[in-house]
Amino acid sequence: MAASRRLTHVDTRGRIRMVDVGDKAVTSREAVASGQVTMSKAAREALRRGTLKKGSPLEAARLAGIMAAKRTADLIPLCHPLALTGIDVQVTPTARGVAITARVRVAGQTGVEMEALTAVAGAALTVYDMVKAVDKTMVIGAIRLDEKRGGRSGHYRRAAGRRS
């Protein structure tokens, strides 16, 4: 593997390690991730009507996504705990279920891609939890990084229409 493509979480003996970011410059960083929950027509109707027994899954999921982003270092091994400066989670009904988008920001020495992805996953799991009484066949999917800015690797944007 070329030096620039070497896995930074693995030392020369193949052991997993936490990357030392102490010498990296503090820069503004941002990541956007998205995902979806597809559900039955009955579940979409209950969501639209607001008749789910547990309350509003959209607001609960939005809050869960924010909380999940803040706890990423507790959930994902080797992620650095970060002082996030901004988290915005949108949970929007769609023709097939719910779309979720998370935008996370930090002024720091490492990126926030994992925080954005974790926010989407946490929000999606909360939608599932709150709607499962109506539809246990829901599918959580297409969780992906859409864009990131800042840091040494610069700007990345997923190509339009790219699914994987």
N, C-alpha and C positions, 0 to 999 in steps of 0.2 A: 504494500500500500504506500502511496506517495505520502510524504510528511504532512502535506496540507489536508489529506483525506483520512489520516489515521484517526481511529476512534479515541477520543480524548478521555473517555471514562475507563480505559483499560491501560494498565501500566505495561512496561516492557516484559514482565513475566506473565502477562495475561490475567492479572488480578483486577477486579473492578475497584475503582477508586473515585472519590469525589474530586472534581476538577478544581484547582486553585485559580480563582479569578481575581485574586488580590492585586495583580499587576495590570489588569485591564482597565482601560479608561471608563469613567462613568459617562454614559451617553443616554439620550432619550431613546427608548425602545417601545415598540408597540407590536401587538400580534392580534390578528382577527381569525377566529375559527368559527365553524358552523356545523350543523348537523340537523337531523330531523327525527320525528317520531311519526310513523304512519299508523293509522288506526281505522277501525271500522266506521261505517256510516253512523251507527248508533252512538258510538263514543264521540264522534265529531258533533253530532246533534246535541248531546248532553253538554258538551263543552260550550257550544254556541249558546244554548239556552241558559247556561249557568245552573244546571240542576244536579251537578255532581255533589254527593254527600259530604266530601271532604273540603268543599269550598273551591276557590279559584285556582286551578292548576297553573294558569299562566303566571300569576303573581308569585305563587309559592315557588315555581320553577325559576323565575327570574331571581328571587332572593337566594335560592339554593345554588344557582350558578355563581353568584357573587361570593357566597360563602365558600364554595368549592375552590374558586380561584385563590382565595386567601389561604386555603389549607393545602395547596398543592404539595409543598415540601413535606407535609406529614403523610401524604398518600403515595407519592412517587419517589422511589429510592433515588438518591443522588441529586435531586433537585435542590437548589439553594433556596433558603427562605428569603423572600424579597419583600421590601417595603413598597407595595404596589401604590401607584399614584392615581390610578383610575381603572374602574371596571364598569363596563356597560354590557348588560345582557338583555337581549330582545327575544321574546318568545311570542311567536305570531301564528295564529291559526292559518292553515292552508287548505286547499281542496282535498288533500290526502291525510291531513293531521296537523302537525305543528312543526314550524321551522324555528331553529334556535341559532342566534348569532351572538358571539361574545367578542368584545374588544377590550384588551387589557393593556395598560401602560405602566411604565416604570422608568425612573432615572436610575440606572444601575450598571453593573458590570457584567450582567448576563441577561439573556433574552427572556421573554414571557410567553413563548409558544406553548409550553406545557400548562401554564396557568390558563390560557385561553381555551385550550383543548379540554382541560379538566372542568372549566366552567360549563362548557357545552355538555359534557358527559353528566355532570351533576344535575343540570337543569333537565336533561332528557330523562334521567332516572326518576326525578321527582314527578315529571308528567306521568310516567308509567305508574308510579306508586299511587297517584291520585286518581287515575282513570281505570286502573286494573279491575275494579268492581264491575265495570261495564264491558271491558274488552281486555282479556288476557292474551290476545293474539297480537298486540301491538309490537311493532318492530322499531328498535332504535338503530339508526344507521347513518351512513355518510358523514361521520364525524371527521373533519379534516381541517388542516391549516389552510386558510385562504390567502393570508398576507402577513408579512412581518417586515418591520423597519428597524433600522439601527443596528449597531454592533459591527464587528469586523466583516461579517458576510454580507452586509448591506441589505438592499431591498429585495424581497421575494414576493411575487404575486402569482397565484395559481392561474394557469391559462383558462380562459373562459371556456366553459363546456367540458373541462377535464374532470372526470369522475373519480379517478384513482390517483 
